[in-house]
Amino acid sequence: MTIVELRQYTLHPGARDTLIELFEREFVTGQEAAGITVGARFRDLDDPDRFVWLRSFPDMAQRARALHVFYGGPVWQAHREEANATMADSDDVLLLSGPGFPAPSDAGPVVATLCHPTDPDAFAPHVERYVRGDLPPGTPRPQALHRTEHAENTYPTLPVRTGEDVLLWFTQGKTAPVAPDVVARHLKRAPQQLRLAPVHHIT
């Protein structure tokens, strides 16, 4: 397991493609050079002004070091004003423990399902049994199960969401199974599902 950030940016109207072009050209390799693993990047299919992406780190100490290197380094310093100009809000960030999620090889649609269980430890076995195991034949299988990481934020310059427990997984395809009643009764509210389109790598 690694430390994963799920980052959801609300952008100014019409600015998403500008940020994506900059991100793919400068920030993927720039972050990787600092020791950050950049995961999948997505356009939100239901919000034209939302950009969703993931990055991961071996542990919280390495997260602090890598973020310090990147945000203090030449790539971010050269392009931060251009990037920040596209963003209305960049603080919707979940700090998670899990395997991360790379960009799908076929670049097809993906659904991210976020659940807020009343008891995360009791809920995890239900996810394994009813969401991963007991699905009709041909139903897309959830992948990359993540849960909230409650460690102290080691890079407080960038805020993360606190005070909540989330279980999250990804499903490839335009739709994903909704949690059945036996799972839903363990949730504080209905699951949130993000319909996402992977960003194609710019060559």
Disulfide bonds with the S-S distance in Angstrom:
none
